[in-house]
Amino acid sequence: MENETKKQLHHLQTSCASLHFCSECNNLLYPKADPQRRVMVYACRICAYDEVGENQCVYRNDLLTVTKEQVGVTNDLGTDPTLAHSNMSCPKCGHDDAVFFQDQSKRKETRMILFYVCTKCDHAYTDPSLDLETQPEM
């Protein structure tokens, strides 16, 4: 019975993806192909340690998110005294006074998109002279 339990435990350890750690510096080991030995190894990125991987199944989860500029929360921005005003005409009500601010997203590539908020109707919009393809989400 004890041998069967050991076999089941060994099967679980080799059939499931698990994290491997370096026996020299305790850092995470990453799967890597070793072309000389023609095997997959788990290698440490800090020291030269590696070990042959028994489980040949490697999982990779790539997340790709493409975000556009978003106007965000615009409640009561028309009454904010710290924002600059512009005479940009509101496309909704035609009023000629709007406050404006720049996109506040934390991405590497951020364009200089100005968002306008009408001081009369609180409608949020961007400069209508921007290309339609580059218009941010509202």
C-alpha positions in Angstrom: 0.0 0.0 0.0 2.8 2.3 0.8 4.5 1.8 -2.6 1.2 2.6 -4.3 0.9 5.9 -2.4 4.5 6.8 -3.3 3.7 6.1 -7.0 0.6 8.3 -6.9 2.5 11.1 -5.2 5.3 10.8 -7.8 2.7 10.8 -10.6 1.1 14.0 -9.2 4.5 15.7 -8.8 5.5 14.9 -12.4 2.2 15.4 -14.1 1.2 18.8 -12.6 2.9 22.1 -13.4 4.7 23.3 -10.3 7.3 25.8 -9.3 10.9 24.8 -9.0 13.5 26.6 -6.8 17.2 26.7 -7.0 18.9 24.5 -4.5 21.9 26.9 -4.3 20.3 30.4 -4.0 16.5 29.6 -3.5 15.4 31.7 -6.5 12.8 30.6 -8.9 13.9 28.2 -11.7 12.6 28.9 -15.2 12.1 26.4 -18.0 14.7 26.6 -20.7 15.9 24.4 -23.7 19.4 23.0 -23.4 20.4 22.4 -27.1 23.7 20.5 -26.2 21.9 17.9 -24.1 18.6 18.2 -26.1 16.4 18.4 -23.0 14.4 20.9 -21.2 16.0 22.1 -18.0 14.9 24.4 -15.2 17.6 27.1 -14.9 18.3 29.7 -12.3 18.6 33.3 -13.7 20.8 34.3 -10.8 23.4 31.6 -10.6 24.5 28.8 -13.0 22.4 26.1 -11.4 20.0 24.0 -13.6 18.2 20.7 -13.3 16.7 18.5 -15.9 12.9 18.8 -15.9 11.0 15.6 -15.5 7.7 17.1 -16.6 8.0 18.3 -20.2 4.8 20.3 -20.1 5.4 24.1 -19.9 2.5 26.5 -19.5 2.7 30.1 -20.8 0.0 32.6 -20.2 0.4 35.8 -22.2 -1.9 38.6 -21.4 -2.2 41.4 -23.9 -4.3 44.4 -23.1 -4.7 47.3 -25.4 -6.2 50.3 -23.7 -7.2 53.6 -25.1 -7.3 56.9 -23.4 -10.4 57.2 -21.2 -12.0 60.3 -19.9 -12.6 58.9 -16.4 -14.8 60.5 -13.8 -15.9 64.0 -14.8 -18.4 64.9 -12.1 -18.3 68.6 -11.0 -15.2 69.4 -13.1 -16.9 72.5 -14.5 -16.7 74.1 -11.1 -13.1 73.1 -10.3 -11.2 76.3 -10.0 -7.8 74.6 -10.5 -8.6 73.6 -14.1 -7.8 75.8 -17.1 -10.7 77.0 -19.2 -11.0 77.0 -23.0 -13.5 78.5 -25.4 -14.0 75.1 -27.1 -17.6 74.8 -28.2 -19.5 71.9 -26.7 -20.8 69.5 -29.4 -23.9 68.7 -27.2 -25.2 72.1 -26.1 -23.1 74.5 -28.1 -21.8 76.4 -24.9 -18.4 78.1 -25.5 -16.8 77.5 -22.1 -15.1 74.2 -21.1 -12.4 73.1 -18.7 -9.7 70.8 -20.0 -7.2 68.3 -18.6 -4.8 65.7 -20.0 -5.1 61.9 -20.0 -4.0 60.5 -16.6 -3.4 56.8 -17.6 -0.2 55.2 -16.5 1.0 53.7 -19.7 4.4 53.9 -21.4 3.0 55.4 -24.6 0.7 58.2 -23.6 -0.3 60.8 -26.2 -1.1 64.4 -25.3 -4.9 64.0 -25.5 -6.9 66.8 -23.9 -10.3 66.1 -22.6 -12.8 68.9 -22.4 -15.8 69.1 -20.0 -18.5 71.6 -20.7 -19.1 74.0 -17.8 -22.9 74.1 -18.6 -24.0 70.5 -19.3 -20.9 68.5 -18.0 -20.6 66.7 -21.3 -17.1 65.2 -21.8 -15.5 65.3 -25.2 -12.2 65.6 -27.0 -11.0 68.1 -29.7 -13.2 67.3 -32.7 -10.2 68.0 -35.0 -8.6 64.7 -33.9 -8.6 61.8 -36.4 -11.6 59.6 -35.8 -9.3 56.5 -35.6 -7.3 58.1 -32.8 -10.3 59.3 -30.8 -10.2 58.0 -27.2 -13.0 56.1 -25.5 -15.4 58.3 -23.6 
